[in-house]
Amino acid sequence: MNSTVDEIRKQFEPGINNWTYLNAAACGLSPRIAKEASNTWWEDKLNNGSVNFHEWEKYGETTRKKFGRLINATDQEIAYVMNTSQGLNIASNGIDFQKGENIIINTLEFPSNFYPWLALKERGVEIRCVEIDQGRIPVENIESLIDSHTRVISISSVQFRNGFRADLNQIGNLCEEHEIYFVVDAIQSLGVLEMDVKKYNIDMLATSCYKWLLGPDGIGFFYCDKEIQDEITTTNIGWMSTSNPWDFSTDLEFHPSAKKFEPGTPPWAFIYGVDTILDFLYDITIKKIHDHVFDLLDYLIEKLQSLDVEITSSLEEKERSGILTFTVPHQETLAEIYQKNHVRISVRDGIRVSPHIYNTREDIDILVDILKEFIS
């Protein structure tokens, strides 16, 4: 594939023609090749039923390896899930917590990485929330909560409200030092920021594909480090969880890999689409996507600062992500004006802007021109 900006943008038509779409943090646009790949599976299903089921399985294993490459993991450490929430529930329910142990989380989190842990209070597990410092989560604030009863630190690689980027390296080192499970919700970083689960000592990671990974709803991935797979139990059990599903045995013997977390037949049409998207992302490279998105956000920051608009996202280099949030009075009204003008953003702790590889500086100009008129 030709990876010039023009060629890339053609993949996202007609979406980029219908909208000034700056909302990847909510749901990314998907490339046309993903739909075409999913249609390939549908054509096979329509013409042949399940005749080629084992070919679909082989395809799924290839996709599993491609995702593993994205985060520096092996295919044996990757399971298919429906979404990030399912992956985080596998993590929270799979650890053998004892009464009096504690978990460290924070109140900036999206509910998917808060509720599953909060529910453990019923089992006598203490929930410790990190003190937030002006929208930031300092590592020292996390460290201050650690004691000998801490079992888990769970955090999003990037916070959905304001784009704060966690210092996964330092947090991972703390977890390794204190023998704590490190769980990461990576949905707001994969596809725009590089990830290395081994470098960051991440034990478990969950994501969905419909945001920065540009894929469909209803499919995601769960990573579980091979060194702890035997420690993490599962109640998410079905025929595909076993070492040899096609034996149809009545003896329960789990698959000796992260497949033990997969209860049944995965969504083949989605897998075909995601496989093509992963190739698409590798062709462009995550670094180029990162550089492109940050160039657009640098341009937006310059414009906002010239208008004296308050930026609520951290502008520290190591704390930045693909999300930038700014705030103005009556921002709900501004959001309605953006919607009427086919500019797609989200309102979280301000106006949240999240461009991707398909966006241009002209998109930022459209966003800013409407803002100028609104505040004048």
Residue pairs with C-beta under 8 A, 6 or more apart in sequence:
1 7
1 280
1 283
3 283
3 284
3 288
5 360
8 284
8 357
8 358
9 16
9 358
9 360
10 32
11 31
11 32
11 33
11 280
11 358
12 29
12 30
12 31
12 32
12 358
13 32
15 21
15 29
15 30
15 358
16 29
16 358
18 342
19 342
19 343
19 344
20 341
20 342
20 343
20 344
20 363
20 366
20 367
21 29
21 344
21 358
21 359
21 363
22 343
22 344
22 345
22 353
22 354
22 355
22 359
22 363
22 364
22 367
23 344
23 345
23 346
23 352
23 354
24 192
24 211
24 212
24 322
24 354
24 355
24 356
25 160
25 163
25 188
25 211
25 212
25 322
25 323
25 346
25 352
25 354
26 211
26 346
26 354
27 210
27 211
27 217
28 191
28 210
28 211
28 212
28 213
28 214
28 215
28 356
29 214
29 356
29 358
30 214
30 215
30 216
30 273
30 277
31 214
31 276
31 277
31 280
33 276
33 277
33 280
34 214
34 215
34 216
34 273
34 274
34 276
34 277
34 280
35 273
36 276
37 272
37 273
37 275
37 276
38 216
38 269
38 270
38 272
38 273
40 272
41 56
41 268
41 269
41 271
41 272
42 269
44 52
44 56
45 268
56 268
56 271
59 268
59 271
59 272
59 275
60 80
60 266
60 268
60 271
61 75
62 275
63 271
63 274
63 275
63 278
64 75
64 78
64 80
65 75
66 275
66 278
66 279
66 282
67 78
67 221
67 274
67 278
68 74
68 75
68 77
68 78
68 223
69 282
70 190
70 195
70 278
70 281
70 286
71 186
71 190
71 195
71 196
71 197
71 205
71 223
72 195
72 196
72 197
72 198
72 199
73 197
73 198
73 223
73 225
74 226
75 257
76 226
76 257
76 258
77 223
77 224
77 225
77 226
77 229
77 257
77 258
78 221
78 222
78 223
78 258
79 87
79 90
79 221
79 222
79 223
79 224
79 258
79 259
79 260
79 261
79 262
80 219
80 220
80 221
80 222
80 262
80 266
80 267
80 271
81 87
81 90
81 206
81 219
81 220
81 221
81 222
81 261
81 262
82 218
82 219
82 220
83 112
83 208
83 217
83 218
83 219
83 220
84 112
84 113
84 185
84 187
84 206
84 207
84 208
84 220
85 112
85 116
85 206
86 206
86 220
86 222
86 236
87 204
87 205
87 206
87 207
87 220
87 221
87 222
88 112
88 113
88 116
88 154
88 183
88 185
88 206
89 116
90 204
90 206
90 222
90 224
90 232
90 234
90 236
90 261
91 116
91 154
91 181
91 183
91 204
91 206
91 222
91 224
91 232
92 116
92 117
92 119
92 120
92 154
92 183
93 116
93 233
93 234
93 235
94 232
94 233
94 234
95 151
95 152
95 181
95 231
95 232
96 231
96 233
97 120
97 123
97 124
97 125
97 151
98 124
99 123
99 124
99 125
100 124
100 126
100 149
101 125
101 126
101 149
101 150
101 151
102 125
102 126
102 127
102 128
102 145
102 147
102 149
102 150
102 151
103 117
103 120
103 125
103 126
103 127
103 128
103 150
103 151
103 152
103 153
103 154
104 128
104 129
104 130
104 142
104 145
104 146
104 150
104 152
104 153
104 154
105 113
105 114
105 117
105 127
105 128
105 129
105 130
105 153
105 154
105 155
106 129
106 130
106 132
106 137
106 155
107 114
107 129
107 132
108 132
108 135
108 137
108 156
108 159
108 161
108 162
108 164
109 155
109 156
109 159
109 185
110 156
110 160
110 185
110 187
112 185
113 154
113 155
113 156
113 185
117 127
117 152
117 154
118 127
120 127
121 127
125 151
126 149
128 145
128 150
130 137
130 141
130 142
130 145
131 141
132 141
133 141
135 159
135 161
135 162
135 164
135 312
135 313
135 314
135 349
136 164
136 314
136 319
137 155
137 159
137 164
137 166
139 167
139 170
139 171
139 174
142 153
142 155
142 171
142 174
143 174
146 153
146 174
146 178
146 180
150 178
150 180
151 180
151 181
152 180
152 181
152 182
152 183
153 171
153 174
153 175
153 180
153 181
153 182
153 183
154 183
154 184
154 185
155 166
155 171
155 183
155 184
155 185
156 166
156 184
156 185
156 186
156 187
156 188
157 165
157 166
157 168
157 184
157 185
157 186
157 188
157 189
157 190
157 193
157 195
158 164
158 165
158 166
158 188
158 189
158 193
158 321
158 322
158 323
159 165
159 166
159 188
160 188
160 323
160 348
161 325
161 348
161 349
161 352
162 312
162 313
162 314
162 323
162 325
162 348
162 349
162 350
162 352
163 188
163 313
163 314
163 320
163 321
163 322
163 323
163 324
163 325
163 352
163 354
164 313
164 314
164 319
164 321
165 189
165 193
165 314
165 318
165 319
165 320
165 321
167 318
168 184
168 200
168 202
169 199
169 200
171 182
171 200
172 182
172 199
172 200
172 201
172 202
173 201
174 180
175 181
175 182
175 201
175 203
176 182
176 201
181 203
181 204
181 228
182 200
182 201
182 202
182 203
182 204
183 202
183 203
183 204
183 205
183 206
184 197
184 200
184 202
184 204
184 205
184 206
185 205
185 206
185 207
186 195
186 205
186 206
186 207
187 206
187 207
187 208
187 211
187 212
187 220
188 211
188 212
188 321
188 322
188 323
189 195
189 212
189 321
189 322
190 207
190 212
190 213
191 211
191 212
191 213
191 214
191 281
191 286
191 289
191 356
192 212
192 286
192 289
192 290
192 293
192 321
192 322
192 356
193 286
193 290
193 321
193 322
194 286
194 287
194 290
195 205
197 205
197 223
197 225
202 223
202 225
203 224
203 225
203 228
204 222
204 223
204 224
204 225
204 228
204 232
205 222
205 223
206 220
206 221
206 222
206 223
207 213
207 220
207 221
208 217
208 219
208 220
209 215
209 216
209 219
209 220
209 221
209 270
209 274
209 277
210 216
210 217
212 322
212 356
213 274
213 277
213 281
214 277
214 280
214 281
214 356
215 270
215 273
215 274
215 277
216 270
216 273
216 274
218 267
218 270
219 266
219 267
219 270
219 271
219 274
222 258
222 261
223 258
224 232
224 258
224 261
226 257
229 256
229 257
229 258
229 260
234 241
234 254
234 260
234 261
236 261
236 262
236 263
237 252
237 263
238 262
238 263
238 264
239 245
239 248
239 263
239 264
240 255
240 259
240 262
240 263
240 264
240 265
240 266
241 254
241 255
241 259
241 260
241 261
241 262
241 263
242 249
242 252
242 253
242 254
242 255
243 253
243 254
243 255
243 256
244 253
254 260
281 289
284 357
288 357
289 356
289 357
290 322
292 357
293 322
293 355
293 356
293 357
293 359
294 320
294 322
296 355
296 359
296 360
296 361
296 363
296 364
297 320
297 322
297 324
297 353
297 355
299 361
299 364
300 324
300 353
300 364
300 367
300 368
301 311
301 315
301 324
303 364
303 368
304 311
304 326
304 368
305 311
307 368
307 371
307 372
307 375
309 326
309 327
309 328
309 371
309 375
310 326
310 327
310 328
310 350
311 324
311 325
311 326
312 325
312 326
312 327
312 349
312 350
313 320
313 323
313 324
313 325
313 326
314 320
322 354
322 355
322 356
323 352
323 353
323 354
324 352
324 353
324 354
325 348
325 349
325 350
325 351
325 352
325 353
326 350
326 351
326 353
327 349
327 350
327 351
328 334
328 350
328 351
328 371
328 374
328 375
331 347
331 350
331 351
332 347
333 374
334 351
334 370
334 371
334 374
335 345
335 347
335 351
337 370
337 374
338 344
338 345
338 351
338 367
338 370
341 366
341 370
343 366
343 367
343 370
345 351
345 352
345 353
345 367
346 352
346 354
353 367
355 363
355 364
